[in-house]
């Protein structure tokens, strides 16, 4: 684990249900958890769950997922069973690529919150504070443009495919990042934050908000919002083979998006592998 020395946040991305990732991910998470402060990093696990018909793999994945939850600060499940719902006519290759894209989006959504500069910046300490609440994490991403863009971007964010079947209700911490042109009204910025916080339905939820500036959005009168919610309970029905259907939905194809909403751009190539660990080095 020498390569991870100095890391503040470590992402553990793996497929569950087989051998390498299922066995390796908990070992790495355990080793990181045992590091002494202040060198102990925040651990964010992004496990990919099996298809419903893979009953033997599901049992193995459930056991590994339970262990990963106990060893990680936050867990963002990606559920393969959702692919058929979102891409009913897609090829196997296209669906596997979609899974990789979702994994990259989940990690990138967190790292970009830190790296993107704005008028109201979120820093690494803010991210660490949000991730410190153990449990399931969900990421919502929305974009809208034109008249009514404020209400629409809120709707798109909290019903984002990345949010899956899990709602914001019960979240212990919520991080909200708004990206807009520099002429965004304070009233609009506050409205977005208030309505998303209201969706969390918790009086004591900790809220971190930021505003990034992208002047290119002014050309389309567009606005983007990213939400990271943590401290959620992982809901599943262990008596059913669909008990694994509590992860992140695949990104919907452009034709299924509502008018005025730009399709999420595909992520860079993410080479398939049973087990991968990415680290976020401390920013200066």
KATAFEN-V336136 format. One line per field, one symbol per residue. ss: DSSP state (A for helix, B for strand, O for the rest). psi: psi as a letter, one per 30 degrees, with the letter a starting at -180 (. if undefined). burial: I if it has 16 or more other ideal C-beta (glycine too) atoms within 10 Angstrom, else O. A space follows every 50 residues. Layout:
BEGIN
ss->???
psi->???
burial->???
END
This chain:
BEGIN
ss->OAAAOOBBBBBBBBBOOOOAAAAAAAAAAAAAAOOOOOOOOBBBBBBBBO OOOOAAAAAAAAAAAAAAAAAOOBBOOBBAAAAAAAOOOOOAAAAAAAAA AAAAAAAAAAAAAAAOOBBBOOOAAAAAAAAOOOBBBBBBBBBBBOOOAA AAAAAAAAOOAAAOOOOOOOOOBBBBBBBBOOOOOAAAAAAAAAAAAAAA OOOOOBBBBBBBBOAAAAAAOBBBBBBBBBBBOOOOOOOOAAAAOOOBOO OOOAAAOOOOOOOOOOOOOOOOOOBBBBBBBOOO
psi->gefgkfkekkkjklkkfbeeeeeeeeeeeeeeefklkgfklkkjkikkll lefieeeeeeeeeeeeeeefflekkjkkjfffefeeifglleeeeeeeee eeeeeeeeeeeffefkkaejkkaeeeeeeeffjkakklkkklkllakgfe eeeeeeefgkfffbgklfkfkfkkkkkkkllfgkkeeeeeeeeeeeeeff hkegkkkkkljkkjfffffghlkkkkkjklglkjkljffkfgffhgakll kkleffllkfkkkkkkllkjkklfkkkkljlkk.
burial->OOOIOOIIIIIIIIIIIIOOIIOIIIOIIOOIOOOOOOOOIIIIIIIIII IIOIOOIIOIIIOIIOIIIOIIIIIIIIIIIIIOOIIOOIOOOOIOIIII IIIIIIIIIIOOIIOIOIOOOIOIOIIOIIIOIIIIIIIIIIIIIOOOII OIIIIIIIOIIIIIOIIIOIIIIIIIIIIIIOOIOOOOIOOIIOOIIOII OIOOIIOIIIIIIOOOIOOOOIIIIIIIIIIIOOOIOOOOIOIIIIIIII IIOOOOIOOIIOOIOOIOOIOOOIIIIIIIOOOO
END
